[in-house]
Amino acid sequence: MSESLNINESLLTCTELLTCHPTTANPAVQEITVRIGWGYDGALVLTYMLTGDCNRLRIPDVRPQAQIDGLWQHTCFEVFVAPKDSPAYWEFNFSPSSEWAVYQFRGYRDRAAVEEVAAPPMIAARTTAERLELNVRLFLPHVFTMPPLRLGLSTVVEDNHGRLSYWALRHPSGKPDFHHPDTFALEIVPPQKEITEKESQ
């Protein structure tokens, strides 16, 4: 168990409820919510809160922080970020292990080489028998300095039998697909004025 990052040191924007894809129900999970905010240093701050029977879930142990592919094959928390009027987007994956991944796309599943990431995300997980909390501080690439932004928030949950359930703000028709444009269901604007005022104090 690692210490939580302090969400109170950020400007809270909203709290969103994720829903499970109807074909991948997991009775061990009661609810997943995500709190979204902005740090006074300009970082995107996310707190994923999974409530349920964590003893029935496969939750990776904490390991040294590293950039790792394939985290979505196990319990993993994700955010997809896109400029409002652009087909391009970035995908960020965060594991309770503290490992992470980033992918860049020119359009729907049209993968591109990742530009340099400003800094690795800060990840802290806290697990009890009834709750898994994952806190993230993420400095977005410079391409996202012009608001507003569209976010897709999602989670993959693995149970003790290796079955995966898929959670998102919104699901398209058909199979689970976090890359589908319909899943980018939240529009946010960084509170630039408030951040600037706080830094000048």
N, C-alpha and C positions, 0 to 999 in steps of 0.2 A: 504494500500500500504506500503510495507517495502522497505528498502534501498537495492540497488543492491550491490553484492559483486564485487570487482574490478577485472575484467578479465585481466586488464593491468598488474597486479602483478603476472602474470603467463607467461609461455612460450607457445605461441599459436602453436598448432600442425596443425590444419586444421579446415575448416568449411564445414559441410555436409548438404545436402538438404534431407529432409524426403518427401516421397511420400504417398499419401492416397491410401488405399486399394480400388480397383475399385468398390467394392460392397457397400462401406460405405461413399460415397461422402458427403461433408459438404460445401455448397456454402458460408457459413459465413467465412471460412478459406481460405485465399489466399496462404499462404506459411508458412512452419515451417522449420527453420534451426537450426543447433546445432554447436556451436563453442566448440572445444575440446582443452584443454591445460593442462599443468602440473605446479602446484605451486612450488615455490622454496623450500617449505617444503615437497615436494613429493606428495601432494594431487592431485587427478584428478579434473580438473576444467571444468565444463560444463555450457554453456549458451544456453538455449533453447529460441528461438525467434519465437513466433507465431504472424503472421500479418493477420489481417482480421477485421471483425465486432464483437468486443468483447461483444457488447450489446446483441448479439444473442447467446451467449455462457453462460453455467453455469460454473462459476469460483469460487471455494470455497473461502470463507472469511478466512483471516489469523486467526489462532488459536495458542495456546501454542504448541510448538514443542513436538511431541510424536510419538512413533512407533505404527502404526495403520495398520491392515490388510484391504484388500478390496479397497484400494485407486484406483485401476485400473477400478473400476465400475463408476468412474466419471472422470473429467478432471485431467490428471495425466501424468507426464513425467517420462521416464524410461531409464535405461541403463542396458544391460546384458553384463557381463564380463566373459571371458574364457581364460585360457592359450591356446596358439596356437594349441598344439597337444594333447589336453585333451577333453573328452566328458563332463567333469564337468564344471559347470558354476554357477555364482551368479546373482541374479536379484535384482536391487535396484529401488524403486518407490519413486517419489518426488511429493508432491502435492503443489499447490500454497498456501495452508493453512499453510505450513511449516511442515506438518506431513510427515512421511516417513515410508518405509518398506523395509525389506531385506529378501531374500529367497535363499537357497542354494540347488543345484541339483547335483546328481551324474552323471546324463546323461539326455537325453531328457525327461522332465517332471517327472523325478525320484527324488522326493524331499527328502532332507536329513535334519537332525537337523542343525540349523545355529550355526556355531562356533562363539565365542565371537567377536563382532565388536569393532575395536579399538576405534572409537569415532563416535557419531552421525554425519551425514552429516550437513554441514552448508547450509541453504536454504534461499534465499531471492527472493521475487517476486515483480514485478512492473507491474501495469496494467493501460492502457489508453483505450480510445474508439477504437483505431486501433491496439493495440499491447499488448501482454502479454509476459513479459520477466521473465524467471526463471533462477537464477544463483545457482549453486551447487558447493561446495567444499567437496570432498569425499576422505577419507583415505581408500584405498583398503586393504583387508586382506593380511596377509603375503604370502599367497599362490600365490599372483600375483607379487611377487618381481622379478621373472625371466621372462624377456621379450622374445619375443613379446607377445602382448595380442590381442585377438579378441573382438571387441565390437559390440553389437547390440543396436542401438539407436532407440527409439520409443516413441510415444505419443498417448494417448487416449484423444479425445476431445468430451465433451458432449454439445449438444446444448440446447436451452431453452425448447425443447419438450422432453428431455431425450434421444434423439438418440445419439449413439456413433459412431464416426469415428476413424479409426485406421491408424496411420502414422508410417512409418518405413523406414530405409535405403533401405531395399529390402523386398519384400513379396514373400513367396512361393506360388505355385499354390494352388487353393482351398481357404478356408476361412482364415481370418486373424489369424496368429499364430506367436507371437513374440518369442516363444521358439524354433522354427524350426532352424536347423543349418544354413540354407541359409540366415537367417536374421543377422547372425554375420558377417557382410560384411566389417567391417573396422579393419585393423590391425595397431596397434600403438606400439611404443617403447618409454618408459620413457626416457627423455634426461638426464640420470644420470650424465654424465660428466658436463653438463652445470649447473645442480642443485648444484653439489658439489662445482664447482668453485664459484658460487654466494654465497653460504653459507660461504666460506672461506674468502670472502672479508671483 
